[in-house]
Amino acid sequence: MTRIDSHQHFWNPARGDYTWLRADEPALAPLLRAFVPADLEPTLNATGTVRTVLVQAADSVAETEFLLGLAAEHDFIGGVVGWVDLSRSDAAATLEALARHPQFKGVRPMLQDLPDVDWIERAPRADAVQALIRLGLRVDALVKPEHLPSLLRFLHAWPDLQVVVDHAAKPQLAQGWHADWAPLWRRCMAELAALPRVHCKFSGLLTELQPQQRTSAEACVAAVRPVWDALLEGFGPTRLMWGSDWPVVTLASSYDQWLATAGVLIGQLPPADQDAVWRSTAQRFYGIA
């Protein structure tokens, strides 16, 4: 079965704008190097992954232009999700300029890293959001459970905006399903799923686990199954898409291990629904050739 990886990154820390990649964070040490297309392409070929969506990792337009340059050089990159500060007065003009590149598919505000959990409903300019809609661009929502109420209010105000929730809103699985985050996550994800233009990525989950939760393939499947079941019930396969979150996933597993974990769950669906999660949802949502 051919696949589209709906969420992966390339970066080069020497560029200087990856502020979250800090040497004083020991857990991030394996990521403090360049990750480039040559590092990933053999894995894509071996796993039948024919296209990817390349997602920003720095809050700069310069990085977006860097990623678009990579997309122009590598056919497997089906689209780029970049970064634009939607609160700036020139945001609409910047979106117009970037949208001239056929591989530019949308933007991702790095909401999880902002001090204001309500930024998404308060800060974006109306003309910037209108430009996103007019240009057919999408928004990747990089959020944690505490951002979901604000995201919901924003989406109710802009029902025509195409949005995908990254990494299933990062359910805090290391804390367990009895922690405070879980009722909020379940309620808000169900409300998001009721909005027909909202999609969700089944990605980035193994890095939310404690090491003891991923001691085996079976343990990984058991840990993420409740998330998968909730997403499948709410969004259905035609609004779910698989993503690797490479190379961040390598903090917890290999690309192949996460692919296999997801495959156990996705493989229980009928073939047409499997194809939706692996390929056609991302292809349709991002407009990938």
N, C-alpha and C positions, 0 to 999 in steps of 0.2 A: 504494500500500500504506500503510495507516495504521500509525502507530508509537507506541510508548511510550518516552519518554526515561527510562531507569531511573536517571539520576544527573545532577542539576543543583543549583545553589546560588543563593540570594539572600542578600545581606547589606547591612548599613549600618554602616560602620566607626564612625560617630558613636555607636553603641550601646556601644562600648568593651570588648567581650569577645572580639574577634578577635585574640588575642595573636600569632598567626603573621603577621598582616598588618602588617609593620613598615616604617616609612619608611626604616630603615637597610639595607633589602634592595632594591637598585636593580632587580633582576629582577622584583620584585613591584609596581613602581610603577604599571603599567597597571591593577592590581586595587584600588588604594587609593581607591576611590570606591564609592558605593552601586550595587548591581545589584538591580533590582526587577522585578516581573512585566511592567511596560510595556516594559522593555528586551528581553525575550525573546519575548513573545507573538507579535509579527509574524513572527518566524522560525519559530515552531512552526506557525503557520497556513500559511506558505508551504511548509513541508516535510511537511505531513500528519501532524504529531506531535500526537496528540489528548490525551495525558495525560503527566505527568511525575512522577517521584519526587524530591521536594525533600529534600536531604540536609544535615545540620548542618555548620556550619563553625566553631563555637565550642564550647568545653567548658563550657557552662552550660545549666542547665535554662531559664533566662530566654530564651535564644535559641531553644530548642525551642518555647516558648510563642509567641514571635514568629513562627516559621515556621507553627505551627498556625493562628495568626490570619490569615496570608496564605492558607493553604489554605481557610479558611472563606470567603474573599472571592473566590477565583479557582477556577472549576470545572476548569481544566486541570490543577491540582495533584491528582494521584490519591492521593498519600500523602506522609507526612513521616517521615523517619528522623531521630530526634533524638539527644540525648545525655543519659545518666544515668551517674553514677559508680557502677559496679557493685560497688565495694569499700566503699561507705558502708553504715552500718547501716540507713539509711532508704531504700535503693535499691528494695527491693521495694514499699514504700508509694508511692514516687514513680512507679514503673512502673504501679501500679494506678491512680493518679490520672490519669496521661497517657493510659492506655488507654481512658479514658471518652470520649476524642475519637475519632470514627470514622476520622479521617485519620491517626492515629498508628499507624505500622506497625512501628516497631522502633527500635533504637539503634545508634549507631556510636561505640565507643570510639576515640579518636584515637591508635591504637597506634603509628603511625609517628613521633609526636612525643614519646613517652614515653621517658625514659632507660633504663628496664628493658625489654629485649627479651622477657623472659619474663613480663611483667605479666599477660597474658591467662590463663595457666595458674596463676598464683600469687595474684592479688589479688581477682578477683570472688568475692563471697559466694555460698554455695550457695543461700540463699533467694532471692537476686536472679536467679540463672540459672533456678531453678525457676519463678520468677514469669514470666520471659520465655517459658518453655515453656507454662506453664498459660494465659497470656493470648494465646498464638498470635502472639507478637511475634518479629521477626527480628533478626539481628545482621549489620550490615555490617562486614566486617573490613578496615580501612584499614591495610594492612601492606606492608612491603618484603620482599625475599627472606629477610633475616636473621630475620624474625619467624615464618617459616613452620613451623619445627620446633616451636616453642612452641604455635602455633595448632593444629597437628595433635594434640599431646598433650591440649590443652584439648577438642578436638572428640571425641576418643576417650573422654574422660571424660563427655561430654554428647552422646551420639549422637542424641538427639531434638531438638536445637536446630537451628533453621533458620538457615543462615548463607550469606551471599554474599560472595565475595572481591572487593573493589573494585579496579578498574583492573588486573586480572590480577596482583595483588601487585606492581605497579610493577617489571617487569623492567627492569634497568638497561641499556637498549639503547644508550645513549651510550658505554658501555664495550666493547660488542661481545660476541659470543657466545663468545669465548674467555676472557673474564674469569672470576674466581672465582665470581661470583654465578650463572652459568648452570647448572652441574650441580646446585646446590642447588635452584634454581628449578624445573628440569625434574623432579627427583625428588619434591620436595614437592608440586608441582601435580598430578602424577600420583597421589600418595597422597590428596590432597584430593579429586580427581575420583572416586576409588574409594568415597568416602563419599556415599551417595545423597541426603542432605539438604543437601549443599554445592553452591552455585551459583557462578557467576563472571560478572563484568561485563567486557565488551569495551569498555573506556572508558579515558580518561586516558593514552593511549599516545603521542600525538604530542608531548606535553610531556616525554617521556622521551628524545627524540631530540636529537642535536646539530643546529644549523642546516644543516650540510652534508648531513645525512641526509634533509632534507625540502625539497630544492631544487625538487622537482617532484611532481606527483601520483603519477607512477610510482615515484619514489624513496620516497615515504611508504608506498605499498602494499608495496614490496619490503622495507622496514625492519620493518614490523609483521607481515608474512605468517608468519614462523616462530612468532610468538606465537599468532596465529590458528590455525595448523595444530595446534599442541600443545593449545590449548584445545578445539578441535573434536574432536580425537581422544579427549581425556580426558572432557570433560563432555558432548559432543554438543549439538545445538541446543536440546534441551528443558531444559538447565540453563545455557544461555548467554543473556545479555541485553545489548543495546546501550545505551550511555549516552554523553552528550555531554561530561560534566564541565564544562559551561558555568558560569561564565565563565572558569574556569582554562584551558580549552582555547584561549582567545584569546591566551594567551602564545605559542602556537605556530602557530595557524591560526584560521580562522573556523569557526563552527558548521557551515556548509555544506561546507567543505573536509574536515572530519573525517567528516561524514556520507557524503560521496562516497568517501573512502578506505575506510571500512568497507563501503560499498555494493559496491565492486568484489569484496571477499572474500565477503560475505554473499550477493551476487547469484549466486555460483556454486553455491549450494545449490538443491535442489528447492523449489518454492514453499511447501510446508507447513513446511519447515525454515527458510526465510527468515522466514516469519511468526512462528515461534517466537522467533527471535533479536530481531526487530524489535519484537514485541508480546507474544505469548502467554506466554512464560516470565516476564516481569516482571509481567504481569497476574495470573498464577496465584501466583507467589511472594509478591507483596505484597498479594494480595487486592484488586486495583483493580477498581472497577466499570466 
